[in-house]
Amino acid sequence: MNKVSQVKSSIHKERWLSIIKECQSSGMTIRAWCKQNNIKEATYYMPMTAHTFPELLTTLTIQSLAIPYPEEGH
């Protein structure tokens, strides 16, 4: 990869890392955040595929699978 490609890749990666962090800090589910920000959910996950930036997967919090803990006595 030449220097220009490396810089472009780094900028793209930082942009998506920023988007992921913004989503996580919102307290919303990924689905709700994407809808509010007019981003297709598939587009949100695309940079985290093995073919693009797999290291971004380590920044994910599994928000959309969160299951509330049942209250005692119920």
N, C-alpha and C positions, 0 to 999 in steps of 0.2 A: 504494500500500500504506500503510495507516495505521500509527501508531507501535506499537500492540500487535502487529500482524501482523509488523512488522519485528523486534521483540524475540523473538517466538516463533520466527521463521525463523532468527534468529541463534543462539538457544539450540539449536535442532534441528541446525543446521549444525555447531556446536561439539561437540555430542554425537557426531555421526558422524565428525568429524575425529579425535576422541579414540579412537573404536572402530577406525578405520583405522590410526592410529599404534600402538595396542596390538597389532593383528594383525601389522603390519610388524615391530615390535620383538620379536615372539615367536620369529622364526626359522622359523616353520612356514609351510606353504603356506596360502593363503587357504582352500582347501577343508578342510584339517585343522583350522585354527583355528576356522572356523565350526562344524564338527562338534563340537569340544570345548566350544565356548561356546553350543551349542544355538541357533545363528543359521542360518537358511536362506541358502545361498550367494546366491540371487537377492535376498534381502532386503539382504544386505551390499552388493551392487552398485546397488540401487535408488536410493539418494540421489545417485549419481554420473551419473544419466541427464541428458540435455539438458533434461528437464522439471523437474528438482528442483534439484540443486546441481552443475552441470557443472564448476565450478572445483575440486571435490574430486578430479576425475580427475588433476589434476597432482600429487596427493599419493601416488598409487599406485605401487607397485613391482611389476613383472610377476614376482611370485614363482612363480606356478603354471606359468609357461612356462620356468623356469630349466632349462637343459640343462648337465649337468656337462661340464667341459672334459676331453677324453681325455688320459690320461697318455701321455708320450712312450714310444715303443718298443712300443706296442700296436696 
